[in-house]
Amino acid sequence: MRLKPEQLTASLQKSLGAVYLISGDEPLQIVELSDLIRQAAKRAGFFKREIFSTDTGFEWSEITISSQSMSIFGDKKVIDLRVPSANFGNEGAKTLISYCEKLPADTVLLITCGKLNAAAMKTKWFEAVDKVGVTIQVKTLEGDELLQWLQNRLQQRGLNTDRAGLALLAERIEGNLLAASQEVEKLYVLYGASILTKDQIFDVVADSSRYDVFKLIDAVLSANENRIFKVLEGLQAEGIAPPVVLWALMREARTLCKVKIELSEGKNKDIVFRNNQIWDKRIGLVEKAIKRLSHTKLFEILTLSAKADRQAKGQESGDVWETILTVCLLFVC
């Protein structure tokens, strides 16, 4: 059964499928749709989860073995299969056809992959999956679909704006939904739940200096003290609001915490990085940071960031920029 992304929530409320296939080239949508399926499975008692990725020495026989293995406790499980290249090959095709012909009990198979071309969607393995499960094609959003997505994203945060504001936001994020999600978070941090004017959106999203916030993140991850002082001074001089800077720093600290925990549990590094939206150019910086920073240090960063946030809101005395500088330097130690 083929569904559109926006139809998944209603479908999951009715029943949980045996197989799900989500394909496309929009990472944020794929991650969020996968989360919905995993959450629904968990509510239905599927607490165990096995993750496989075809780009890490994977053998298709692992899926067959996993599907046929029975837990001594009778646990329901989710087999989480990632195929980034969208290349299933002959072995993958045979495995999926066989799986769909004899669906294992108490198992949900969740497959996520890159964009499938028209030929792939006419193969026997795809038809087998579509017959017994749910297939969702994620596509790049444009035009009115992108505007509707942005409006929904804003409303999730209690924000709203007119069509002109949506058009400006769409223009600036250039179809990158991950960037759009981050911009919505910044707008919420600055304005809270409210109706936004086009000028307010322009001040936050359209200001070219917004990229300097991410330059600061690169500086703290690389432990470059001189760069930290220079970028932070520039942000302050340009009038960038402290909550925007704190939002970026706290988001990074939380991500590092999550990554360290998942890696300590023995999870595959490539999968952990992908799930946390750590892409190629940032991998090296993040790897160095998680080796340098302990859980205790990251907790200290978050605690001090919370203090800076209270200072920015006038709820606590002290210079917010001095506290932000201290937060940045904690990343270095």
N, C-alpha and C positions, 0 to 999 in steps of 0.2 A: 504494500500500500504506500503510495507516494503522498507525502505531506509537504506543505509549505512550512517554513520555520515558525511562523506565527500560529500555526495550527497545533503545534506539539503539546502545549500546555493543556488544551482541552482534551486532546487524545489521551494523555497520561491520566487525566482525572477519570476517564471512563475505564481504562484497562491498561495493563502493562504488557507490552509486546515481548516476544521471545528473542527477536533480533532487531537491531537498529543499525542503520548505515547512514552516517552523516558525511557528506563530501562537499568540497568547495575550497576556495582560496581566501576566505575571510576568517582569520584565526579567532577573533573575538566571538563571532557568532558560533563557531564550532565548539569552542570551550564552554560557552554559556548553555548551548543546547545539550551538550554532554552532561553538564552539571544537573540540568533538569531531569534527565533520564536517571542518573545515578541517585539523585535525591528520591525520585519516585520508587526506584528499586529498593532503596534503604527503608522507605516507609512500608514496603511490602515484605520486608524481612530478609532482603538480600544483603546481608551484612559483609560477606566475604567478597574480596575483589582481587583479581589477578590481572596484572598489566603486562602486555606484550607489545614490542615495537619492532617492526620489520627492518629497521636500520641499525640494529645492534646485535648482529650475529644470530638472527632469528631463524628458526626452522618451523615450517608449517605444521609439522607433526606435533609441536608443542600445544597447538590449539586442540588437536584431536585428543591428546593425552589428558589435557586439562578438562575437556568436556566429558571424558569417560571416567575420570577419577571420582570416586565417591568419598565424601567426608564421613569419618566415623561418627561425627556428631550430626550428620544430616543437614549441614549448613547450606543455605541457598547462596549462590554467588553470581557475580558479574564478571564476565571475561571482557576486559577492556583492551581492544586491539587497535593499535595505531599504525597506519600505513601512509606515512607522509608523502611518498612518491606517487601514490595511487597506482602503483604497478603491482598487481596481484600475481601475475605470471601463471603458468600452467598448474604448478603445485598449489598455489593459493586458490585458483578456480576449483580444482578438484576437492580441496579441503572444505570450501564453503558449500559446494553442492552437496557433498556427503553430510555435512553438518545439518543443512536445512532439510535433508531427506529423513534424518533421524534426530529430531530435536531432543537434546538431553533434558531431563526433568530438572526443575529447580535451578535453571541457569538462564541468564540473560546475556546475550552476546552484543556488545556495543563496538561497532567498527567506525573509526574516524579516518578519513583519508583526504588527500589533495583532490583537486578538481578532476572529475571524470569526464572524458569526452563522450561524444554521441555514440561512438563505436562500443565503448566500455559498457554503456547502459543498454546495449542490445545483446550482451553476452549471456550465456546460460547461467553463470554464477550470479550475475546481477539479478536476472529474472527470478532465480531461486530465492534470493534474499528478499526481493520485493514481494514475492508470493506469500511467504510465511511471516514476514516482518514489516518494518517501516523504513522507508528510504527518504532521506531529506537532502535536497540539493541547496547548498548555500551559495548565493551569488552576491557579487558586489552591488551594493545599493546605489541607485542614482535617482535623480529627479524627485518626484513626489514620494517615492518609496523611502528615499533617504531622509526627506523632511519629516515623514511620519515617524520614522525610527528615532530621529532626534527629538521630536516632540514627546514620544513615549519615554525616552530616556530622561528628559527633563522632568516629566511628570512623576517619575519614580522617585525623584528627589524633592518633590513638592515645588518644582520650578515650572514656569510657563513663560511664553513670549509670543509675539505676533509673527506673521509670515515673514516679515522683513528681518526679524531677529533670527529666525530659523535659516533663512537664505544666507545670511552673513556667516552663521556658524558652519553651514554646509560648505560654503566657499572656502573658508579658512582651513577646514580639516581635510579637504580634498578627498573625500571618500574613505579615509582611514578611520574605521570605527573605533579602534583602540585609542587613537588620538582624540577622537570625539568624546569617548567615555572619560578620558582624563580631563578634558576641558570642562565637561559637565560637573565633574567633581570640584574643580577649581571654582566654578561659578557658585556652587553650593557652599563651599567654604567661605567665600567672600560675602555672599548675599543671603544665605539661608533660604528657606522656603519662601518664595516671592514671585511676583510677576516681573520679568526682566525687560528692560527697554533695549533697543538696538544699540544705543550708546553704551550701556553697561556691558553688553556682550563685546562690543568693539574694544572697550578699555582693557578687557581681560584677554580675549582671544586674538584680536587683531593686532595687538601691540607686538612688534617684532622682537622686543626685548624679552618676551616670555620665554624664548629659547635659552636665555641665560640661566633660568632656573635649572634646566637640565644640564647646562655646563657646570653648575655648582655640584650637581649630583655626581657627574663624572669626576670632578675634582676630589670630592670626599671619598669616593670609591677607590680612587688611585692614591689616596693619602698624600696629595700634593698641597702642602700647607700654603706655599706662596700663591698658588692658583686660587685656593679657597679665599684668602684675604682679598685678592684682586677682584674676583667675581662677586663676592659678597658686598664689597664696597661699591661696585657698579650697580648692583641691584638696589641698594639703599639710595644711591644718588639718583637713580632713575625713578624712584618713588614706587617700586614694586611693593605691594602690600605684604607685610610679614606673614599673614595666614597662608598666602600662596607658597611662600618659601617653606614654611613649616609643613604644609600638606605634602610637598615633594619629599622632604627629609623623612617624615614619619612613614610615608608610603614605602620608601626604600628600606627603612629599618625593619618594617613589618615583613616585607618580602624576604629580606635576608634571614630573619628569624624562621620563617616558614621553610625556606630552602634548607637551612641548616638542620632543622628537625627532620625533614623528609629524607635528606641524605644520610643522617644518622640512623634512620630506620632501614637503610640498605636499598632504597629505591634508586632506580636508574637515573644517573645524572642528566642525560639528555632529555629524558621525559620530564624530570623535575623542572629543568630550565624552561622547557617548552610550555609546560602548564602554568608557569609563573610569568609568561611573556618576556623571558630573557632571551633576546635574539642574538645573532652571531656577533655583532660588533660590541656587545656589552658582556659577553660571556667571560672574557679574560678579566675584566674589572671586577665582576661579581665573584669569580673564583678567588681572586686575591683577597677580597674583602671578607669572605666567609672564613677564610683561613686565619685572617688577622683578628677578627672580632669574635669574642666569646658571646654566649647567650647573656651573660651578666652585663657585658658592655652594651649590648643592643637594648637590654631592658633599661639601662641607665640613660641611653639616648632617648628612648620613648618617654621616660619619666620627665627628663629635662625639657623635652619638646612640649609636653603637656603644660609645664610651668610657663614656657614662652607663650603658649597659646592663651593662657590666662592673662599674661601681661599684655598681650596684644588687644585683649578685650577689656582691659582696665580692671580686671578682677584681682590682680596681684601687682604689687609694686615692683619696680626694677625696669631696667632698659631691655626691651625685647630683642634688639639687635645684638646686644652683648651676649644675651643668653643663646641666641641663634648661632653666634660665632662659637660659643663653647660647645654647642651640640655638634657643629661641623668638625671641630677639633677632636671630639670624642671618637669620630669615625677613623681618625688617624692613628690613635693610640693602639 
